[in-house]
Amino acid sequence: MLKRYRNAPAHLLLDDTPYFITGAIYDKRPLLAGPGLKERFTELLHRGFERYGWRLDDWVGLDNHYHLLGQSRLGADLPRLLKYLHGQSARWLHEATDCPLPVWWNYFIVPTLQRAGTRPGPLERPGLHSCPLGPGSDNTIANDRGPDETIIYIGILDG
């Protein structure tokens, strides 16, 4: 289903579909840099995806934005999932950092594409997962898979 918004880009809401999602903090402020804040956001991601029956495949949280790969159950739940993630985290990030509002500025979603009858395959993407990322390394938190187990679903973002 294509959902159109008055003041935002249209969203393609598809059931049982892999999605690549990026969320950014307003004005690129490093609000997730504080002690334990990335871990708390990670817990929220897991709760949110469980709450809406989506599968969280891969993720990385940086000081001012995050990227994730997940599989929808019901595509129509995507706006509710993002409202839950950004609403809940905005409350405690505001309390923890005393930052001015808004906390979250935007997000970007791309349903990933694949040929009929094929499964998504691994993709090396410099800067996303081609270097080993682990909890807390280089001020970044990522999923807890080992470097040999990292799988990224193919999504065309930039030609």
Contacts in CASP RR format, 6 or more apart in sequence:
PFRMAT RR
TARGET T0000
AUTHOR 0000-0000-0000
METHOD contacts of the structure
MODEL  1
MLKRYRNAPAHLLLDDTPYFITGAIYDKRPLLAGPGLKERFTELLHRGFE
RYGWRLDDWVGLDNHYHLLGQSRLGADLPRLLKYLHGQSARWLHEATDCP
LPVWWNYFIVPTLQRAGTRPGPLERPGLHSCPLGPGSDNTIANDRGPDET
IIYIGILDG
1 12 0 8 1.000
1 13 0 8 1.000
1 14 0 8 1.000
1 75 0 8 1.000
1 76 0 8 1.000
2 10 0 8 1.000
2 11 0 8 1.000
2 12 0 8 1.000
2 13 0 8 1.000
3 10 0 8 1.000
3 11 0 8 1.000
3 12 0 8 1.000
3 13 0 8 1.000
3 79 0 8 1.000
4 10 0 8 1.000
5 11 0 8 1.000
11 78 0 8 1.000
11 79 0 8 1.000
11 109 0 8 1.000
12 111 0 8 1.000
13 72 0 8 1.000
13 75 0 8 1.000
13 76 0 8 1.000
13 78 0 8 1.000
13 79 0 8 1.000
14 72 0 8 1.000
14 75 0 8 1.000
14 111 0 8 1.000
15 72 0 8 1.000
15 73 0 8 1.000
15 74 0 8 1.000
15 75 0 8 1.000
16 71 0 8 1.000
16 72 0 8 1.000
16 73 0 8 1.000
17 71 0 8 1.000
17 72 0 8 1.000
17 75 0 8 1.000
17 111 0 8 1.000
17 112 0 8 1.000
18 57 0 8 1.000
18 69 0 8 1.000
18 70 0 8 1.000
18 71 0 8 1.000
18 72 0 8 1.000
18 111 0 8 1.000
18 112 0 8 1.000
18 114 0 8 1.000
18 120 0 8 1.000
18 153 0 8 1.000
19 69 0 8 1.000
19 70 0 8 1.000
19 71 0 8 1.000
19 72 0 8 1.000
19 78 0 8 1.000
19 109 0 8 1.000
19 110 0 8 1.000
19 111 0 8 1.000
19 112 0 8 1.000
20 67 0 8 1.000
20 68 0 8 1.000
20 69 0 8 1.000
20 70 0 8 1.000
20 109 0 8 1.000
20 110 0 8 1.000
20 112 0 8 1.000
20 153 0 8 1.000
20 155 0 8 1.000
20 157 0 8 1.000
21 67 0 8 1.000
21 68 0 8 1.000
21 69 0 8 1.000
21 70 0 8 1.000
21 82 0 8 1.000
21 107 0 8 1.000
21 108 0 8 1.000
21 109 0 8 1.000
21 110 0 8 1.000
22 65 0 8 1.000
22 66 0 8 1.000
22 67 0 8 1.000
22 68 0 8 1.000
22 107 0 8 1.000
22 108 0 8 1.000
23 65 0 8 1.000
23 66 0 8 1.000
23 67 0 8 1.000
23 86 0 8 1.000
23 104 0 8 1.000
23 106 0 8 1.000
23 107 0 8 1.000
23 108 0 8 1.000
24 64 0 8 1.000
24 65 0 8 1.000
24 104 0 8 1.000
24 105 0 8 1.000
24 106 0 8 1.000
24 107 0 8 1.000
25 31 0 8 1.000
25 32 0 8 1.000
25 64 0 8 1.000
25 65 0 8 1.000
25 103 0 8 1.000
25 104 0 8 1.000
25 105 0 8 1.000
26 102 0 8 1.000
26 103 0 8 1.000
26 104 0 8 1.000
26 105 0 8 1.000
27 105 0 8 1.000
28 64 0 8 1.000
28 65 0 8 1.000
29 64 0 8 1.000
29 99 0 8 1.000
30 63 0 8 1.000
30 64 0 8 1.000
31 37 0 8 1.000
31 63 0 8 1.000
31 64 0 8 1.000
31 93 0 8 1.000
31 97 0 8 1.000
31 99 0 8 1.000
31 103 0 8 1.000
32 38 0 8 1.000
32 41 0 8 1.000
32 61 0 8 1.000
32 62 0 8 1.000
32 63 0 8 1.000
32 64 0 8 1.000
32 66 0 8 1.000
32 93 0 8 1.000
33 63 0 8 1.000
33 139 0 8 1.000
34 96 0 8 1.000
34 97 0 8 1.000
37 93 0 8 1.000
37 96 0 8 1.000
38 61 0 8 1.000
38 136 0 8 1.000
38 141 0 8 1.000
39 135 0 8 1.000
39 141 0 8 1.000
40 89 0 8 1.000
40 92 0 8 1.000
41 61 0 8 1.000
41 66 0 8 1.000
41 89 0 8 1.000
42 59 0 8 1.000
42 61 0 8 1.000
42 141 0 8 1.000
44 85 0 8 1.000
44 88 0 8 1.000
44 89 0 8 1.000
45 56 0 8 1.000
45 59 0 8 1.000
45 66 0 8 1.000
45 68 0 8 1.000
45 85 0 8 1.000
46 56 0 8 1.000
48 54 0 8 1.000
48 81 0 8 1.000
48 84 0 8 1.000
48 85 0 8 1.000
49 55 0 8 1.000
49 56 0 8 1.000
49 70 0 8 1.000
49 81 0 8 1.000
51 81 0 8 1.000
51 84 0 8 1.000
52 73 0 8 1.000
52 74 0 8 1.000
52 77 0 8 1.000
52 80 0 8 1.000
52 81 0 8 1.000
52 84 0 8 1.000
53 73 0 8 1.000
53 74 0 8 1.000
53 77 0 8 1.000
54 70 0 8 1.000
54 71 0 8 1.000
54 72 0 8 1.000
54 73 0 8 1.000
54 77 0 8 1.000
54 81 0 8 1.000
55 70 0 8 1.000
55 71 0 8 1.000
55 73 0 8 1.000
56 68 0 8 1.000
56 69 0 8 1.000
56 70 0 8 1.000
57 68 0 8 1.000
57 69 0 8 1.000
57 70 0 8 1.000
57 71 0 8 1.000
57 151 0 8 1.000
57 153 0 8 1.000
58 68 0 8 1.000
58 69 0 8 1.000
58 70 0 8 1.000
58 129 0 8 1.000
58 142 0 8 1.000
58 143 0 8 1.000
58 145 0 8 1.000
58 150 0 8 1.000
58 151 0 8 1.000
58 152 0 8 1.000
59 66 0 8 1.000
59 67 0 8 1.000
59 68 0 8 1.000
59 69 0 8 1.000
59 142 0 8 1.000
59 143 0 8 1.000
60 66 0 8 1.000
60 67 0 8 1.000
60 68 0 8 1.000
60 128 0 8 1.000
60 129 0 8 1.000
60 133 0 8 1.000
60 140 0 8 1.000
60 141 0 8 1.000
60 142 0 8 1.000
60 143 0 8 1.000
61 67 0 8 1.000
61 140 0 8 1.000
61 141 0 8 1.000
61 142 0 8 1.000
62 139 0 8 1.000
62 140 0 8 1.000
63 139 0 8 1.000
67 128 0 8 1.000
69 112 0 8 1.000
69 152 0 8 1.000
69 153 0 8 1.000
70 153 0 8 1.000
72 78 0 8 1.000
78 109 0 8 1.000
82 107 0 8 1.000
86 103 0 8 1.000
86 104 0 8 1.000
86 107 0 8 1.000
87 104 0 8 1.000
89 103 0 8 1.000
89 104 0 8 1.000
90 101 0 8 1.000
90 102 0 8 1.000
90 103 0 8 1.000
90 104 0 8 1.000
93 99 0 8 1.000
93 103 0 8 1.000
94 101 0 8 1.000
94 103 0 8 1.000
110 155 0 8 1.000
110 156 0 8 1.000
110 157 0 8 1.000
112 120 0 8 1.000
112 153 0 8 1.000
112 154 0 8 1.000
112 155 0 8 1.000
113 154 0 8 1.000
113 155 0 8 1.000
113 156 0 8 1.000
114 120 0 8 1.000
114 153 0 8 1.000
114 154 0 8 1.000
120 153 0 8 1.000
120 154 0 8 1.000
121 151 0 8 1.000
121 153 0 8 1.000
121 154 0 8 1.000
122 150 0 8 1.000
122 151 0 8 1.000
122 152 0 8 1.000
123 152 0 8 1.000
123 153 0 8 1.000
123 154 0 8 1.000
123 155 0 8 1.000
124 130 0 8 1.000
124 152 0 8 1.000
125 152 0 8 1.000
128 152 0 8 1.000
129 142 0 8 1.000
129 150 0 8 1.000
129 152 0 8 1.000
132 146 0 8 1.000
132 147 0 8 1.000
133 140 0 8 1.000
133 142 0 8 1.000
134 140 0 8 1.000
134 141 0 8 1.000
134 142 0 8 1.000
134 143 0 8 1.000
134 144 0 8 1.000
134 146 0 8 1.000
135 141 0 8 1.000
135 142 0 8 1.000
135 144 0 8 1.000
143 150 0 8 1.000
145 151 0 8 1.000
END
